[in-house]
């Protein structure tokens, strides 16, 4: 039962990430999944570190709000 619940949670998280705007999703995945630093991502995408941080915050808030909607 725990495995089923964990898989459902992973599917929901994947759907939440897929629902992000493209640039926000790209930044989030590069930092949180691929493990790149904010500076590396900023240089790679030609944006400021501040913008990288804003995208990450936006993604985390989106996922948190989506999770709260479950309850």
Phi and psi in degrees as GROMACS dihedral restraints (atoms count N, CA, C in turn):
[ dihedral_restraints ]
;  ai    aj    ak    al  type     phi  dphi    fc
    3     4     5     6     1   -64.1    20    10
    4     5     6     7     1   -37.8    20    10
    6     7     8     9     1   -64.6    20    10
    7     8     9    10     1   -40.8    20    10
    9    10    11    12     1   -62.8    20    10
   10    11    12    13     1   -44.7    20    10
   12    13    14    15     1   -64.5    20    10
   13    14    15    16     1   -40.4    20    10
   15    16    17    18     1   -64.4    20    10
   16    17    18    19     1   -41.6    20    10
   18    19    20    21     1   -63.7    20    10
   19    20    21    22     1   -40.2    20    10
   21    22    23    24     1   -63.0    20    10
   22    23    24    25     1   -42.0    20    10
   24    25    26    27     1   -64.2    20    10
   25    26    27    28     1   -41.6    20    10
   27    28    29    30     1   -64.3    20    10
   28    29    30    31     1   -40.3    20    10
   30    31    32    33     1   -62.7    20    10
   31    32    33    34     1   -41.7    20    10
   33    34    35    36     1   -64.9    20    10
   34    35    36    37     1   -43.1    20    10
   36    37    38    39     1   -63.1    20    10
   37    38    39    40     1   -42.5    20    10
   39    40    41    42     1   -61.5    20    10
   40    41    42    43     1   -40.5    20    10
   42    43    44    45     1   -65.8    20    10
   43    44    45    46     1   -39.8    20    10
   45    46    47    48     1   -61.9    20    10
   46    47    48    49     1   -43.9    20    10
   48    49    50    51     1   -65.7    20    10
   49    50    51    52     1   -41.5    20    10
   51    52    53    54     1   -61.9    20    10
   52    53    54    55     1   -27.7    20    10
   54    55    56    57     1   -79.9    20    10
   55    56    57    58     1   -10.1    20    10
   57    58    59    60     1   -68.6    20    10
   58    59    60    61     1   154.5    20    10
   60    61    62    63     1   -58.7    20    10
   61    62    63    64     1   149.5    20    10
   63    64    65    66     1   -52.0    20    10
   64    65    66    67     1   -48.3    20    10
   66    67    68    69     1   -67.4    20    10
   67    68    69    70     1   -40.2    20    10
   69    70    71    72     1   -61.9    20    10
   70    71    72    73     1   -44.7    20    10
   72    73    74    75     1   -62.4    20    10
   73    74    75    76     1   -43.6    20    10
   75    76    77    78     1   -61.4    20    10
   76    77    78    79     1   -47.3    20    10
   78    79    80    81     1   -61.2    20    10
   79    80    81    82     1   -48.5    20    10
   81    82    83    84     1   -57.5    20    10
   82    83    84    85     1   -47.0    20    10
   84    85    86    87     1   -65.9    20    10
   85    86    87    88     1   -41.2    20    10
   87    88    89    90     1   -63.1    20    10
   88    89    90    91     1   -39.4    20    10
   90    91    92    93     1   -82.2    20    10
   91    92    93    94     1   -53.4    20    10
   93    94    95    96     1   -83.5    20    10
   94    95    96    97     1   -29.9    20    10
   96    97    98    99     1   -99.9    20    10
   97    98    99   100     1   -47.5    20    10
   99   100   101   102     1   -83.3    20    10
  100   101   102   103     1   -15.3    20    10
  102   103   104   105     1    81.4    20    10
  103   104   105   106     1    17.3    20    10
  105   106   107   108     1   -75.7    20    10
  106   107   108   109     1   151.6    20    10
  108   109   110   111     1   -76.2    20    10
  109   110   111   112     1   162.0    20    10
  111   112   113   114     1   -59.2    20    10
  112   113   114   115     1   -39.6    20    10
  114   115   116   117     1   -64.2    20    10
  115   116   117   118     1   -42.1    20    10
  117   118   119   120     1   -62.3    20    10
  118   119   120   121     1   -43.6    20    10
  120   121   122   123     1   -66.5    20    10
  121   122   123   124     1   -41.8    20    10
  123   124   125   126     1   -58.6    20    10
  124   125   126   127     1   -47.4    20    10
  126   127   128   129     1   -64.2    20    10
  127   128   129   130     1   -46.2    20    10
  129   130   131   132     1   -59.9    20    10
  130   131   132   133     1   -39.9    20    10
  132   133   134   135     1   -97.6    20    10
  133   134   135   136     1    -4.3    20    10
  135   136   137   138     1    70.0    20    10
  136   137   138   139     1    36.2    20    10
  138   139   140   141     1  -127.7    20    10
  139   140   141   142     1   168.7    20    10
  141   142   143   144     1   -78.4    20    10
  142   143   144   145     1   159.8    20    10
  144   145   146   147     1   -61.7    20    10
  145   146   147   148     1   -36.8    20    10
  147   148   149   150     1   -59.9    20    10
  148   149   150   151     1   -41.0    20    10
  150   151   152   153     1   -67.1    20    10
  151   152   153   154     1   -37.5    20    10
  153   154   155   156     1   -59.0    20    10
  154   155   156   157     1   -48.0    20    10
  156   157   158   159     1   -61.4    20    10
  157   158   159   160     1   -39.7    20    10
  159   160   161   162     1   -63.7    20    10
  160   161   162   163     1   -40.9    20    10
  162   163   164   165     1   -63.8    20    10
  163   164   165   166     1   -41.6    20    10
  165   166   167   168     1   -64.4    20    10
  166   167   168   169     1   -45.4    20    10
  168   169   170   171     1   -59.9    20    10
  169   170   171   172     1   -44.3    20    10
  171   172   173   174     1   -60.2    20    10
  172   173   174   175     1   -43.4    20    10
  174   175   176   177     1   -64.9    20    10
  175   176   177   178     1   -44.6    20    10
  177   178   179   180     1   -64.6    20    10
  178   179   180   181     1   -41.6    20    10
  180   181   182   183     1   -63.6    20    10
  181   182   183   184     1   -40.4    20    10
  183   184   185   186     1   -61.1    20    10
  184   185   186   187     1   -46.6    20    10
  186   187   188   189     1   -66.1    20    10
  187   188   189   190     1   -39.6    20    10
  189   190   191   192     1   -65.2    20    10
  190   191   192   193     1   -44.9    20    10
  192   193   194   195     1   -61.5    20    10
  193   194   195   196     1   -42.1    20    10
  195   196   197   198     1   -62.4    20    10
  196   197   198   199     1   -39.3    20    10
  198   199   200   201     1   -68.3    20    10
  199   200   201   202     1   -38.7    20    10
  201   202   203   204     1   -67.2    20    10
  202   203   204   205     1   -27.7    20    10
  204   205   206   207     1   -65.3    20    10
  205   206   207   208     1   -16.9    20    10
  207   208   209   210     1   -70.3    20    10
  208   209   210   211     1   -24.6    20    10
